[in-house]
Amino acid sequence: MARTYLASRWRPWAFLFIGVVGCGQPPDEDDRLASVDPARMVPFGGVVTFNGEPREAAVLTFLPPSGLAVATGETDQDGKYELKCQGRPGIPPGEYKVSISYLVSDKGEPQGLGPRSSQYQPPGMLTAKEQLPAEYSNLGRTKILVKVGPEGGQFNYDVPVSIPAPPKADEPEEEEEGAERKSREAEAAPAKPG
């Protein structure tokens, strides 16, 4: 009897709790569907440089004032990028805040979209530091605004910041090859009579 009494008193509270937690106001379905509608996507890209110098693996993020249509792009060795939104090429038309980020590991390796979105953070991401001031790299502080038209378009931007060039992958190997060559030459040289 006591068990039935407690169960009957708990049920109304349980439904009220479930109603409050699970039945919040859903977002506008039209905004949600529009943000992922492939028919609304338009091509968008451009070139980003740093004091006129291109850098590979700079990441651009386009954030709309509302909705789910966050788009990202990564620069190649020439500073060119193409945006993708939710895994599809392009972006829905509209106004966006833009951040430009350039993360570099403690070994000087730029960290692009691959390491940033990896399920398990690679060692380079664990030590990476942002090279750009927050007014460019932080979506909450950026002043860069872009309007994407119904035909798509381009956004080219030169960030007025100098950042060091990443180390070339060939340099350490060349130094090792040079040391090995000198060692072989020393071994091959005839011994001087004493």
C-alpha positions as CSV (number, residue, x, y, z in Angstrom):
1,M,0.0,0.0,0.0
2,A,2.8,2.4,0.9
3,R,4.6,1.6,-2.3
4,T,1.5,2.3,-4.4
5,Y,1.0,5.6,-2.6
6,L,4.6,6.7,-3.3
7,A,4.4,5.6,-7.0
8,S,1.1,7.5,-7.5
9,R,2.6,10.7,-5.9
10,W,5.8,10.4,-8.0
11,R,4.2,10.0,-11.4
12,P,2.8,13.6,-11.8
13,W,6.2,15.0,-10.9
14,A,8.0,12.6,-13.3
15,F,5.8,13.7,-16.2
16,L,6.3,17.4,-15.2
17,F,10.1,16.9,-15.1
18,I,10.2,15.1,-18.4
19,G,8.0,17.8,-19.9
20,V,10.3,20.6,-18.7
21,V,13.6,18.9,-19.8
22,G,12.4,17.2,-23.0
23,C,9.9,19.6,-24.4
24,G,11.6,22.9,-24.8
25,Q,10.8,25.2,-27.6
26,P,12.3,23.6,-30.8
27,P,14.4,25.8,-33.1
28,D,12.7,27.1,-36.2
29,E,12.5,24.1,-38.5
30,D,12.8,26.3,-41.6
31,D,16.2,27.7,-40.4
32,R,17.4,24.2,-39.6
33,L,16.4,22.7,-42.9
34,A,17.6,25.7,-44.9
35,S,21.1,25.4,-43.3
36,V,21.6,21.9,-44.7
37,D,19.6,22.2,-47.9
38,P,22.1,21.3,-50.7
39,A,20.0,23.3,-53.2
40,R,20.7,26.5,-51.3
41,M,24.5,26.0,-51.2
42,V,26.6,28.4,-53.3
43,P,30.4,28.1,-54.1
44,F,32.6,30.3,-52.0
45,G,36.4,30.6,-51.6
46,G,39.2,33.0,-52.0
47,V,42.8,33.7,-50.9
48,V,44.2,34.5,-47.5
49,T,47.7,35.9,-47.0
50,F,49.7,37.2,-44.0
51,N,51.5,40.4,-44.8
52,G,51.3,39.3,-48.5
53,E,52.7,35.8,-47.8
54,P,50.5,32.7,-48.2
55,R,50.5,30.0,-45.5
56,E,49.2,26.5,-45.8
57,A,46.8,25.2,-43.2
58,A,45.2,28.5,-42.0
59,V,41.6,27.7,-41.1
60,L,38.7,30.0,-41.9
61,T,35.4,29.7,-40.0
62,F,32.2,31.4,-41.2
63,L,29.5,31.7,-38.5
64,P,26.0,32.9,-39.3
65,P,24.1,35.0,-36.7
66,S,21.7,32.1,-36.2
67,G,21.2,28.6,-37.6
68,L,23.5,25.6,-38.1
69,A,25.3,26.6,-41.3
70,V,28.9,26.9,-39.9
71,A,31.3,26.7,-42.9
72,T,35.0,26.1,-42.8
73,G,37.9,26.1,-45.2
74,E,41.7,25.5,-45.1
75,T,44.3,27.4,-47.2
76,D,46.7,25.5,-49.5
77,Q,50.3,26.5,-50.1
78,D,49.1,29.4,-52.3
79,G,46.7,30.7,-49.6
80,K,43.6,29.5,-51.6
81,Y,40.6,28.0,-49.8
82,E,37.2,26.6,-50.7
83,L,34.4,26.6,-48.0
84,K,32.5,23.5,-47.0
85,C,29.4,23.5,-44.9
86,Q,28.4,20.3,-43.0
87,G,30.5,18.2,-45.3
88,R,29.2,19.7,-48.5
89,P,31.0,22.1,-50.8
90,G,29.7,25.7,-50.6
91,I,27.8,27.8,-48.1
92,P,24.2,29.1,-47.8
93,P,23.8,32.8,-48.8
94,G,23.7,35.2,-45.9
95,E,25.9,37.3,-43.5
96,Y,28.7,35.7,-41.6
97,K,31.3,36.5,-39.0
98,V,34.7,35.2,-40.1
99,S,37.6,34.0,-38.0
100,I,41.0,33.2,-39.5
101,S,43.2,30.9,-37.3
102,Y,46.7,29.7,-37.7
103,L,47.7,27.1,-35.1
104,V,51.3,25.9,-34.9
105,S,52.8,23.1,-32.8
106,D,55.9,23.5,-30.6
107,K,57.8,21.9,-33.5
108,G,56.6,24.6,-35.9
109,E,54.1,22.4,-37.7
110,P,50.9,24.1,-38.8
111,Q,47.7,22.4,-37.7
112,G,44.9,22.5,-40.3
113,L,41.4,21.0,-40.3
114,G,42.6,17.4,-40.2
115,P,44.4,17.5,-36.8
116,R,41.8,20.0,-35.4
117,S,38.8,17.7,-36.2
118,S,40.5,14.4,-35.4
119,Q,38.8,12.3,-32.8
120,Y,42.1,11.8,-31.0
121,Q,44.3,14.8,-30.8
122,P,47.7,14.3,-32.5
123,P,50.8,15.4,-30.5
124,G,51.1,18.6,-32.7
125,M,47.6,19.7,-31.6
126,L,48.4,19.1,-27.9
127,T,51.2,21.7,-28.1
128,A,49.7,24.0,-30.8
129,K,49.4,27.8,-30.1
130,E,47.4,30.4,-32.0
131,Q,49.7,32.7,-34.0
132,L,47.1,35.3,-34.8
133,P,45.6,37.9,-32.4
134,A,42.1,37.3,-31.1
135,E,40.6,40.0,-33.3
136,Y,41.2,37.6,-36.2
137,S,41.2,34.1,-34.7
138,N,38.4,34.3,-32.1
139,L,34.8,34.2,-33.4
140,G,33.6,36.1,-30.4
141,R,36.0,39.0,-31.0
142,T,36.5,39.1,-34.8
143,K,35.3,42.2,-36.6
144,I,35.5,40.5,-40.0
145,L,32.0,40.3,-41.6
146,V,31.2,38.9,-45.0
147,K,28.0,38.8,-47.0
148,V,27.6,35.7,-49.2
149,G,25.3,36.5,-52.2
150,P,22.9,34.1,-54.0
151,E,25.6,33.4,-56.6
152,G,28.4,32.7,-54.1
153,G,31.7,34.6,-54.6
154,Q,35.1,35.2,-53.1
155,F,36.6,36.6,-49.9
156,N,40.2,37.6,-50.2
157,Y,42.0,38.9,-47.1
158,D,45.5,39.9,-46.2
159,V,45.9,39.6,-42.4
160,P,48.3,42.4,-41.4
161,V,50.4,40.1,-39.2
162,S,53.8,38.6,-39.8
163,I,54.1,35.0,-38.8
164,P,57.3,32.8,-39.1
165,A,57.4,30.4,-42.0
166,P,57.1,26.7,-41.0
167,P,60.3,24.7,-41.1
168,K,60.9,22.8,-44.3
169,A,60.7,19.1,-44.0
170,D,63.8,18.6,-46.2
171,E,66.2,20.7,-44.0
172,P,66.8,18.1,-41.2
173,E,67.4,15.3,-43.8
174,E,69.9,17.5,-45.7
175,E,71.8,18.2,-42.5
176,E,71.8,14.4,-41.7
177,E,72.9,13.5,-45.2
178,G,75.7,16.1,-45.1
179,A,77.0,14.7,-41.7
180,E,76.8,11.2,-43.0
181,R,78.7,12.2,-46.2
182,K,81.4,13.9,-44.2
183,S,81.7,10.8,-42.0
184,R,82.1,8.5,-45.0
185,E,84.7,10.9,-46.6
186,A,86.7,10.9,-43.4
187,E,86.6,7.1,-43.3
188,A,87.6,6.8,-46.9
189,A,90.5,9.3,-46.7
190,P,93.9,7.6,-46.4
191,A,95.5,7.9,-43.0
192,K,98.4,10.4,-42.8
193,P,101.7,8.8,-41.9
194,G,102.8,10.0,-38.4
